[in-house]
Amino acid sequence: MDIQSDVIAILQSNLGVPVGAIMPHPDTPVLGAIPEMDSMSVIGILASLEEQYGITVDDDEISADVFATVGSLTTFVESKLK
């Protein structure tokens, strides 16, 4: 699996939406487009990403821009792996 596929799987799992509900395209909107997405979901998604990739996300790194699209969240994860 590539990082984008992992990000989508984590989103679907944490949001409780069916597999395939989030389109595998970088421009697929996340924040504001998925009703299940709320502040508690963000915490769960970040925890899952930290566990999956062994990264640490600081509070000041979390913004609406990071969660805007599948691509922006994937890019954020990739930047944490460098």
Secondary structure, DSSP 8 states (H G I E B T S, - for coil): --HHHHHHHHHHHHHT--TTSS-SSTT-B-TTT-TT--HHHHHHHHHHHHHHHT----GGG--TTTTSBHHHHHHHHHHHT-
